[in-house]
C-alpha cells in the first residue's frame, strides 16, 4: 500500500511544459514569395498552432493579389513556408 502513487505526490506539483514549436512568422510580418512574384507582397494575418505535441502550426498570409494563402509555419518541418519560398521582408512589433 505504501508504494501506490498518491494524489498529492511531488511530481503532480510540477506543471507539464508544452513542447515549444519553433515558428518562422508572426502576425504583422511582411513577406514575399520568391517563386510567385505575381502575388506581390504579403502580410501575416493569423497564426495558429496545435496544443498537442507534434501538432501542426499554420500561418495565413494576405497577398497583394487579394488572396489569402495558408502555409506550414513550423520551422523544424521540411514543409515550412521558409523552405517553400516565403521570405521575410521585415518584422513589425505589435
VEXTOR-226971 format. One record per residue: residue number from 0; residue in one letter; x, y, z of N, C-alpha, C in turn. Coordinates in Angstrom, 1 decimal. Each point is the difference from the previous one (the first is absolute). Example, Ala and Ser with C-alpha at 12.3 -4.5 7.8 and 13.67 -1.06 7.14 Angstrom:
+-----+--------+--------+--------+--------+--------+--------+--------+--------+--------+--------+
| num | residu |    n_X |    n_Y |    n_Z |   ca_X |   ca_Y |   ca_Z |    c_X |    c_Y |    c_Z |
+-----+--------+--------+--------+--------+--------+--------+--------+--------+--------+--------+
|   0 |      A |   13.2 |   -5.7 |    7.8 |   -0.9 |    1.2 |    0.0 |    0.9 |    1.2 |    0.0 |
|   1 |      S |   -0.4 |    1.1 |   -0.7 |    0.9 |    1.1 |    0.0 |   -0.8 |    1.1 |    0.8 |
+-----+--------+--------+--------+--------+--------+--------+--------+--------+--------+--------+
This chain:
+-----+--------+--------+--------+--------+--------+--------+--------+--------+--------+--------+
| num | residu |    n_X |    n_Y |    n_Z |   ca_X |   ca_Y |   ca_Z |    c_X |    c_Y |    c_Z |
+-----+--------+--------+--------+--------+--------+--------+--------+--------+--------+--------+
|   0 |      X |    0.8 |   -1.2 |    0.0 |   -0.8 |    1.2 |    0.0 |    0.9 |    1.3 |    0.0 |
|   1 |      X |    1.2 |   -0.1 |    0.6 |    0.8 |    1.2 |    0.0 |    0.6 |    0.3 |   -1.3 |
|   2 |      X |    0.1 |   -0.9 |   -0.9 |    0.6 |    0.2 |   -1.3 |   -1.0 |    0.6 |   -1.1 |
|   3 |      X |   -1.3 |    0.1 |    0.4 |   -1.0 |    0.5 |   -0.9 |    0.2 |    1.5 |   -0.2 |
|   4 |      X |   -0.2 |    0.5 |   -1.2 |    0.1 |    1.5 |   -0.2 |   -1.1 |    0.7 |    0.7 |
|   5 |      X |    0.4 |    1.1 |    0.6 |   -1.0 |    0.8 |    0.8 |   -0.4 |    1.2 |   -0.9 |
|   6 |      X |   -1.2 |    0.5 |    0.3 |   -0.5 |    1.1 |   -0.8 |    0.8 |    1.3 |    0.1 |
|   7 |      X |    0.6 |    0.2 |    1.1 |    0.8 |    1.2 |    0.3 |    1.5 |   -0.2 |   -0.1 |
|   8 |      X |    0.4 |   -0.8 |   -0.9 |    1.5 |   -0.4 |   -0.1 |    0.8 |    1.2 |   -0.5 |
|   9 |      X |    1.3 |    0.0 |    0.2 |    0.9 |    1.1 |   -0.4 |   -0.1 |    0.3 |   -1.5 |
|  10 |      X |   -0.1 |   -1.1 |   -0.8 |   -0.1 |    0.2 |   -1.5 |   -1.2 |    0.8 |   -0.4 |
|  11 |      X |   -1.1 |   -0.1 |    0.7 |   -1.3 |    0.6 |   -0.4 |    0.2 |    1.6 |    0.2 |
|  12 |      X |    0.8 |    0.4 |    0.8 |    0.2 |    1.5 |    0.2 |    0.8 |    0.7 |   -1.1 |
|  13 |      X |    0.7 |   -0.8 |   -0.8 |    0.8 |    0.6 |   -1.0 |   -0.9 |    0.1 |   -1.3 |
|  14 |      X |   -0.2 |    1.2 |   -0.5 |   -0.8 |    0.1 |   -1.2 |    0.7 |   -0.6 |   -1.2 |
|  15 |      X |   -0.8 |   -0.6 |   -0.9 |    0.5 |   -0.6 |   -1.2 |    0.3 |    1.1 |   -1.0 |
|  16 |      X |    1.2 |   -0.1 |   -0.6 |    0.4 |    1.0 |   -0.9 |   -0.5 |   -0.4 |   -1.4 |
|  17 |      X |   -0.6 |    1.0 |   -0.7 |   -0.5 |   -0.3 |   -1.3 |    1.2 |    0.0 |   -1.0 |
|  18 |      X |    0.0 |   -0.9 |   -0.9 |    1.2 |    0.0 |   -0.9 |    0.0 |    1.2 |   -0.9 |
|  19 |      X |    1.1 |    0.7 |    0.0 |    0.1 |    1.3 |   -0.7 |    0.1 |   -0.3 |   -1.5 |
|  20 |      X |   -0.8 |    0.7 |   -0.8 |    0.1 |   -0.1 |   -1.5 |    0.8 |    1.2 |   -0.5 |
|  21 |      X |    1.0 |   -0.3 |   -0.7 |    0.9 |    1.0 |   -0.6 |   -0.7 |    0.6 |   -1.2 |
|  22 |      X |   -0.7 |    1.2 |    0.2 |   -0.7 |    0.6 |   -1.1 |    0.9 |    1.0 |   -0.8 |
|  23 |      X |   -0.4 |    0.2 |   -1.2 |    0.8 |    0.9 |   -0.9 |   -0.6 |    1.4 |   -0.1 |
|  24 |      X |   -1.4 |    0.0 |   -0.2 |   -0.6 |    1.3 |   -0.2 |   -0.9 |    0.4 |    1.2 |
|  25 |      X |   -0.3 |    1.3 |    0.2 |   -0.9 |    0.5 |    1.0 |   -1.0 |    0.9 |   -0.6 |
|  26 |      X |   -1.1 |    0.3 |    0.7 |   -1.0 |    0.9 |   -0.5 |    0.6 |    1.4 |   -0.3 |
|  27 |      X |   -0.2 |    0.5 |   -1.1 |    0.5 |    1.4 |   -0.4 |    1.2 |   -0.1 |   -0.8 |
|  28 |      X |    0.7 |   -1.1 |   -0.2 |    1.2 |   -0.1 |   -0.8 |   -0.4 |    0.2 |   -1.5 |
|  29 |      X |    0.9 |    0.7 |   -0.7 |   -0.1 |    0.2 |   -1.4 |    0.9 |   -0.9 |   -0.7 |
|  30 |      X |   -0.6 |   -0.7 |   -1.1 |    0.7 |   -1.1 |   -0.7 |   -0.2 |    0.2 |   -1.5 |
|  31 |      X |    0.8 |   -0.8 |   -0.7 |   -0.1 |   -0.1 |   -1.4 |    0.3 |   -1.5 |   -0.4 |
|  32 |      X |   -0.6 |   -0.5 |   -1.0 |    0.3 |   -1.4 |   -0.5 |    1.0 |    0.1 |   -1.1 |
|  33 |      X |    1.1 |   -0.7 |    0.1 |    1.1 |    0.0 |   -1.0 |   -0.4 |   -0.5 |   -1.3 |
|  34 |      X |   -0.9 |   -1.0 |    0.0 |   -0.3 |   -0.7 |   -1.3 |   -1.3 |    0.6 |   -0.7 |
|  35 |      X |   -0.8 |    0.7 |    0.8 |   -1.2 |    0.6 |   -0.6 |   -0.1 |    1.5 |    0.3 |
|  36 |      X |    0.9 |    0.7 |   -0.8 |    0.1 |    1.5 |    0.1 |   -1.4 |    0.6 |   -0.3 |
|  37 |      X |   -0.8 |   -0.6 |   -0.9 |   -1.2 |    0.6 |   -0.4 |   -1.0 |    0.1 |    1.2 |
|  38 |      X |    0.2 |   -0.7 |    1.1 |   -0.9 |    0.1 |    1.1 |    0.2 |    1.4 |    0.7 |
|  39 |      X |    1.2 |    0.6 |   -0.2 |    0.3 |    1.2 |    0.7 |    0.4 |   -0.3 |    1.5 |
|  40 |      X |    0.2 |    1.1 |    0.7 |    0.3 |   -0.1 |    1.4 |   -1.1 |   -0.6 |    0.8 |
|  41 |      X |    0.3 |   -0.4 |    1.2 |   -1.1 |   -0.6 |    0.9 |    0.2 |    0.4 |    1.4 |
|  42 |      X |   -1.1 |    0.0 |    0.8 |    0.1 |    0.2 |    1.4 |   -0.6 |   -1.1 |    0.8 |
|  43 |      X |    0.6 |   -0.5 |    1.0 |   -0.5 |   -1.1 |    0.8 |   -1.2 |    0.5 |    0.8 |
|  44 |      X |   -1.1 |   -0.6 |   -0.2 |   -1.3 |    0.4 |    0.6 |   -0.3 |   -0.9 |    1.3 |
|  45 |      X |    0.4 |   -1.2 |   -0.1 |   -0.3 |   -0.9 |    1.1 |    1.0 |   -1.2 |    0.1 |
|  46 |      X |    0.2 |   -0.4 |    1.2 |    0.8 |   -1.2 |    0.3 |   -0.7 |   -0.9 |    1.0 |
|  47 |      X |    0.1 |   -1.2 |   -0.2 |   -0.6 |   -0.9 |    1.0 |    0.8 |   -1.3 |    0.0 |
|  48 |      X |    0.0 |   -0.6 |    1.2 |    0.8 |   -1.3 |    0.2 |   -0.8 |   -0.9 |    0.9 |
|  49 |      X |    0.3 |   -1.3 |   -0.2 |   -0.7 |   -1.0 |    0.8 |    0.5 |    0.0 |    1.4 |
|  50 |      X |   -0.9 |   -0.3 |    1.0 |    0.4 |   -0.2 |    1.4 |    0.6 |   -1.3 |    0.2 |
|  51 |      X |   -0.2 |   -0.9 |   -0.9 |    0.5 |   -1.4 |    0.2 |    1.5 |   -0.1 |   -0.4 |
|  52 |      X |    0.8 |   -0.8 |    0.7 |    1.4 |   -0.2 |   -0.4 |    0.0 |   -0.6 |   -1.4 |
|  53 |      X |    0.9 |    0.6 |   -0.9 |    0.1 |   -0.5 |   -1.3 |   -1.1 |    0.5 |   -1.0 |
|  54 |      X |   -0.8 |    0.9 |    0.5 |   -1.1 |    0.5 |   -0.8 |    0.5 |    1.0 |   -1.0 |
|  55 |      X |   -0.9 |    0.4 |   -0.9 |    0.3 |    0.9 |   -1.1 |    0.0 |    1.5 |    0.4 |
|  56 |      X |    0.7 |    0.8 |   -0.7 |    0.1 |    1.4 |    0.2 |   -0.1 |    0.7 |   -1.3 |
|  57 |      X |   -1.0 |    0.9 |   -0.1 |   -0.3 |    0.7 |   -1.3 |    0.0 |    1.5 |    0.1 |
|  58 |      X |    0.2 |    0.6 |   -1.2 |   -0.1 |    1.5 |   -0.1 |   -0.8 |    0.3 |   -1.2 |
|  59 |      X |   -0.9 |    1.1 |    0.2 |   -0.8 |    0.5 |   -1.1 |    0.6 |    1.3 |   -0.5 |
|  60 |      X |    0.2 |    0.1 |   -1.3 |    0.7 |    1.2 |   -0.6 |   -1.0 |    0.6 |   -1.0 |
|  61 |      X |   -0.2 |    1.3 |    0.1 |   -0.8 |    0.7 |   -1.0 |    1.0 |    0.7 |   -0.9 |
|  62 |      X |   -0.1 |   -0.4 |   -1.3 |    0.9 |    0.6 |   -1.0 |   -0.6 |    1.1 |   -0.8 |
|  63 |      X |    0.7 |    0.8 |   -0.7 |   -0.5 |    1.2 |   -0.7 |   -0.9 |   -0.4 |   -1.1 |
|  64 |      X |    0.0 |   -1.2 |   -0.5 |   -0.9 |   -0.4 |   -1.1 |   -1.4 |   -0.3 |    0.6 |
|  65 |      X |   -0.2 |    0.2 |    1.3 |   -1.3 |   -0.1 |    0.7 |   -0.3 |   -1.3 |    0.5 |
|  66 |      X |    0.8 |   -1.0 |   -0.2 |   -0.2 |   -1.4 |    0.5 |    0.7 |   -0.3 |    1.3 |
|  67 |      X |   -0.6 |   -0.7 |    0.9 |    0.6 |   -0.5 |    1.2 |    0.5 |   -1.4 |   -0.2 |
|  68 |      X |    1.2 |   -0.3 |    0.4 |    0.6 |   -1.3 |   -0.2 |    0.5 |   -0.5 |    1.4 |
|  69 |      X |   -0.1 |   -1.3 |    0.2 |    0.4 |   -0.6 |    1.2 |    1.2 |   -0.9 |   -0.2 |
|  70 |      X |    1.0 |    0.2 |    0.9 |    1.2 |   -0.8 |   -0.1 |    0.4 |   -0.6 |    1.4 |
|  71 |      X |    0.8 |   -1.0 |    0.0 |    0.6 |   -0.6 |    1.2 |    1.0 |    1.0 |    0.6 |
|  72 |      X |   -0.2 |    0.3 |    1.3 |    0.9 |    1.0 |    0.6 |    1.0 |   -0.7 |    1.0 |
|  73 |      X |    0.1 |   -1.3 |    0.0 |    0.9 |   -0.6 |    0.9 |    1.4 |   -0.1 |   -0.6 |
|  74 |      X |    1.0 |    0.8 |    0.5 |    1.3 |    0.1 |   -0.6 |    0.7 |   -1.3 |    0.0 |
|  75 |      X |   -0.3 |   -0.9 |    0.9 |    0.6 |   -1.3 |    0.1 |   -0.5 |   -1.1 |   -1.0 |
|  76 |      X |   -1.1 |    0.4 |   -0.7 |   -0.6 |   -0.9 |   -1.0 |    0.6 |    0.2 |   -1.4 |
|  77 |      X |    0.1 |   -1.1 |   -0.7 |    0.6 |    0.1 |   -1.4 |   -1.0 |    0.8 |   -0.9 |
|  78 |      X |   -1.3 |    0.2 |    0.4 |   -1.0 |    0.7 |   -0.8 |   -0.2 |    1.4 |    0.5 |
|  79 |      X |    0.9 |    0.5 |    0.8 |   -0.1 |    1.4 |    0.5 |   -0.1 |    1.0 |   -1.2 |
|  80 |      X |   -0.8 |    1.1 |    0.2 |   -0.1 |    1.0 |   -1.0 |    1.3 |    0.6 |   -0.4 |
|  81 |      X |    1.0 |    0.0 |    0.9 |    1.3 |    0.5 |   -0.3 |    0.7 |   -0.8 |   -1.1 |
|  82 |      X |   -0.1 |   -1.3 |    0.1 |    0.5 |   -0.9 |   -1.0 |   -0.8 |    0.0 |   -1.3 |
|  83 |      X |   -1.3 |    0.4 |    0.1 |   -0.9 |    0.0 |   -1.2 |    0.2 |    1.3 |   -0.8 |
|  84 |      X |    0.8 |    1.0 |    0.6 |    0.2 |    1.2 |   -0.8 |   -0.4 |    1.3 |    0.7 |
|  85 |      X |   -0.6 |   -0.1 |    1.1 |   -0.5 |    1.3 |    0.7 |    1.2 |    0.6 |    0.7 |
|  86 |      X |    0.3 |    1.3 |   -0.4 |    1.1 |    0.7 |    0.5 |   -0.5 |    1.2 |    0.9 |
|  87 |      X |    0.5 |    0.1 |    1.2 |   -0.4 |    1.1 |    0.9 |    0.7 |    1.3 |   -0.5 |
|  88 |      X |   -0.8 |    1.0 |   -0.2 |    0.5 |    1.3 |   -0.4 |    0.4 |    0.8 |    1.2 |
|  89 |      X |   -1.0 |    0.2 |    0.9 |    0.3 |    0.6 |    1.3 |   -1.0 |   -0.4 |    1.0 |
|  90 |      X |    0.3 |    0.1 |    1.3 |   -0.8 |   -0.4 |    1.1 |   -0.5 |    1.3 |    0.7 |
|  91 |      X |   -1.3 |    0.1 |    0.2 |   -0.6 |    1.2 |    0.7 |   -0.4 |   -0.5 |    1.3 |
|  92 |      X |    0.6 |    0.7 |    1.1 |   -0.4 |   -0.4 |    1.3 |   -1.4 |    0.7 |    0.3 |
|  93 |      X |   -1.0 |   -0.9 |    0.4 |   -1.3 |    0.5 |    0.4 |   -0.2 |    0.2 |    1.4 |
+-----+--------+--------+--------+--------+--------+--------+--------+--------+--------+--------+
